[in-house]
Amino acid sequence: MAEIEDAIERADRESFTRQPPKTLQARINFLMKQLKTTKAVAAEIGVSQRSVERYRKGERKHPPRAIAERIDAAVRQRWQPQVRKRRRKQAATSTGITVETRARFGYTAPVGTTDDGRFRRLTVHLPPAYAQRLFNARDAEASDQQMRQIIAEGFKDVYFQDGGGRATGLSDVTLNDIDYLDIDY
């Protein structure tokens, strides 16, 4: 999975108001409520229908790590969709997002100034318009590079140009060599 996608997923998980079910049996029962049949749950997590029945009854409590991870991912993906949707809508319309990163920023600058890219550690609050663009790109399954470009444009406007107050000749900011990236909304 891409770095930006991972950061958005982490931000989604942080928005949970209640923790997802902890036990295997409770997780399988939650998936049963969502998907309705043992066959559908089995297809979702990549096991046999009989295995799902065993997990549900509590006959089997410790699946292999890979299967446990798939169960966890399936539950988290479906857990509190309305809470996540409400937080995203709020970020896209009023509060914006905060992006913290350590990455190499490159840019095109006018003659006589330096345009050497360098590592910077930045925490920048981006306006709601950038949050909306980022969420739309994610929903449209845009590439990681396209989502990086949206964040880079936000950094250019908010951090480098300070809303048009400085570095007006700066263009084409790029976000490369991401050491880490975290998004909060």
C-alpha positions as CSV (number, residue, x, y, z in Angstrom):
1,M,0.0,0.0,0.0
2,A,1.1,3.5,-0.7
3,E,2.5,5.9,2.0
4,I,-0.3,8.5,1.6
5,E,-3.0,5.8,1.7
6,D,-1.4,4.3,4.8
7,A,-1.5,7.7,6.5
8,I,-5.1,8.2,5.7
9,E,-5.9,4.7,7.0
10,R,-4.1,5.5,10.3
11,A,-6.1,8.8,10.6
12,D,-9.3,6.8,10.0
13,R,-8.4,4.3,12.8
14,E,-7.7,7.2,15.2
15,S,-11.2,8.5,14.5
16,F,-12.9,5.5,16.1
17,T,-15.1,6.4,19.1
18,R,-15.2,2.8,20.3
19,Q,-12.6,0.1,19.8
20,P,-13.4,-2.8,17.4
21,P,-14.1,-6.3,18.9
22,K,-11.1,-7.8,20.5
23,T,-11.7,-11.6,20.5
24,L,-11.7,-13.7,17.4
25,Q,-15.2,-15.0,18.1
26,A,-16.5,-11.4,18.5
27,R,-14.8,-10.3,15.3
28,I,-16.2,-13.2,13.3
29,N,-19.7,-12.4,14.7
30,F,-19.3,-8.8,13.7
31,L,-18.3,-9.8,10.2
32,M,-21.4,-12.1,10.1
33,K,-23.6,-9.2,10.9
34,Q,-22.1,-7.2,8.1
35,L,-21.8,-9.9,5.4
36,K,-24.8,-12.1,6.5
37,T,-23.4,-15.5,5.6
38,T,-20.5,-17.8,6.6
39,K,-19.7,-18.2,2.9
40,A,-19.3,-14.4,2.4
41,V,-17.2,-14.1,5.5
42,A,-15.0,-17.1,4.3
43,A,-14.6,-15.4,0.9
44,E,-13.6,-12.1,2.5
45,I,-10.9,-13.5,4.8
46,G,-9.7,-16.3,2.5
47,V,-10.6,-19.4,4.5
48,S,-13.1,-22.3,4.2
49,Q,-16.7,-21.9,5.3
50,R,-16.1,-24.6,7.9
51,S,-13.2,-22.6,9.4
52,V,-15.5,-19.6,9.8
53,E,-18.0,-21.8,11.6
54,R,-15.3,-23.1,13.9
55,Y,-14.1,-19.5,14.7
56,R,-17.7,-18.4,15.3
57,K,-18.5,-21.3,17.7
58,G,-15.2,-20.8,19.6
59,E,-13.9,-24.2,18.6
60,R,-10.8,-22.6,17.1
61,K,-9.4,-19.6,18.8
62,H,-6.0,-19.0,17.3
63,P,-5.9,-18.8,13.5
64,P,-2.5,-18.5,11.6
65,R,-1.1,-15.0,11.7
66,A,-1.9,-14.1,8.1
67,I,-5.6,-15.1,8.6
68,A,-5.8,-13.2,11.9
69,E,-4.4,-10.1,10.1
70,R,-7.0,-10.5,7.3
71,I,-9.8,-10.8,9.9
72,D,-8.5,-7.7,11.7
73,A,-8.3,-5.7,8.4
74,A,-11.8,-6.8,7.4
75,V,-13.3,-5.7,10.8
76,R,-11.4,-2.4,10.8
77,Q,-12.5,-1.6,7.3
78,R,-16.2,-2.0,8.3
79,W,-16.0,-0.6,11.8
80,Q,-17.9,2.7,12.4
81,P,-18.2,3.8,8.8
82,Q,-20.5,6.7,9.8
83,V,-18.0,8.1,12.3
84,R,-15.2,8.0,9.6
85,K,-17.5,9.5,7.0
86,R,-18.5,12.4,9.4
87,R,-14.9,13.1,10.3
88,R,-13.9,13.2,6.6
89,K,-16.8,15.5,5.7
90,Q,-15.8,17.8,8.5
91,A,-12.2,17.9,7.4
92,A,-13.2,18.5,3.8
93,T,-15.7,21.3,4.6
94,S,-14.4,23.2,7.7
95,T,-11.4,22.0,9.6
96,G,-8.9,20.8,7.0
97,I,-6.1,18.3,7.7
98,T,-2.7,18.4,9.4
99,V,0.1,16.8,7.6
100,E,3.4,16.0,9.4
101,T,6.2,14.7,7.3
102,R,10.0,14.4,6.9
103,A,10.7,14.3,3.2
104,R,12.8,15.8,0.5
105,F,11.1,18.8,-1.0
106,G,12.2,19.9,-4.4
107,Y,10.9,22.9,-6.3
108,T,11.4,25.2,-9.3
109,A,12.5,28.6,-8.3
110,P,13.4,31.8,-10.2
111,V,17.0,32.5,-11.4
112,G,19.3,33.7,-8.7
113,T,17.7,31.6,-6.0
114,T,18.4,28.0,-4.9
115,D,16.2,25.2,-6.1
116,D,18.2,22.5,-4.4
117,G,15.9,20.0,-2.8
118,R,16.5,19.2,0.8
119,F,15.1,17.2,3.7
120,R,12.7,19.1,5.8
121,R,10.5,18.1,8.8
122,L,7.2,19.9,8.5
123,T,3.9,20.0,10.3
124,V,1.5,22.0,8.2
125,H,-2.3,22.5,8.6
126,L,-3.8,22.4,5.1
127,P,-7.2,24.1,4.4
128,P,-10.4,22.1,3.7
129,A,-10.0,22.4,-0.1
130,Y,-6.9,20.2,0.0
131,A,-8.5,17.7,2.3
132,Q,-11.4,17.4,-0.2
133,R,-9.0,17.0,-3.1
134,L,-7.1,14.3,-1.2
135,F,-10.2,12.4,-0.3
136,N,-11.6,12.6,-3.8
137,A,-8.3,11.4,-5.2
138,R,-8.2,8.4,-2.8
139,D,-11.8,7.5,-3.6
140,A,-11.0,7.6,-7.3
141,E,-8.0,5.3,-6.6
142,A,-5.5,7.8,-7.6
143,S,-1.8,6.8,-7.5
144,D,0.4,7.7,-4.6
145,Q,2.3,10.1,-6.8
146,Q,-1.0,12.0,-7.6
147,M,-1.8,12.2,-3.9
148,R,1.7,13.4,-3.1
149,Q,1.3,16.2,-5.6
150,I,-1.9,17.4,-3.9
151,I,-0.1,17.6,-0.6
152,A,2.9,19.3,-2.2
153,E,0.6,21.9,-3.7
154,G,-0.8,22.5,-0.3
155,F,2.6,22.9,1.3
156,K,3.6,25.3,-1.5
157,D,0.6,27.5,-0.9
158,V,0.5,27.3,2.9
159,Y,4.2,26.9,4.0
160,F,6.5,28.1,1.2
161,Q,4.4,31.0,-0.1
162,D,2.5,31.7,3.1
163,G,-0.8,32.3,1.2
164,G,0.9,34.4,-1.5
165,G,2.9,36.6,0.9
166,R,6.3,35.4,-0.1
167,A,8.2,33.2,-2.6
168,T,5.8,34.2,-5.3
169,G,8.1,33.0,-8.1
170,L,8.1,29.5,-6.6
171,S,6.5,26.8,-8.7
172,D,6.3,23.0,-9.0
173,V,7.0,21.9,-5.4
174,T,7.6,18.1,-5.3
175,L,7.5,15.8,-2.3
176,N,10.1,13.0,-2.7
177,D,12.0,10.5,-0.5
178,I,9.4,10.4,2.3
179,D,11.0,9.3,5.5
180,Y,7.6,9.3,7.3
181,L,4.2,11.0,6.7
182,D,1.3,11.3,9.1
183,I,-2.1,12.8,8.5
184,D,-4.6,13.9,11.1
185,Y,-8.1,15.3,10.8
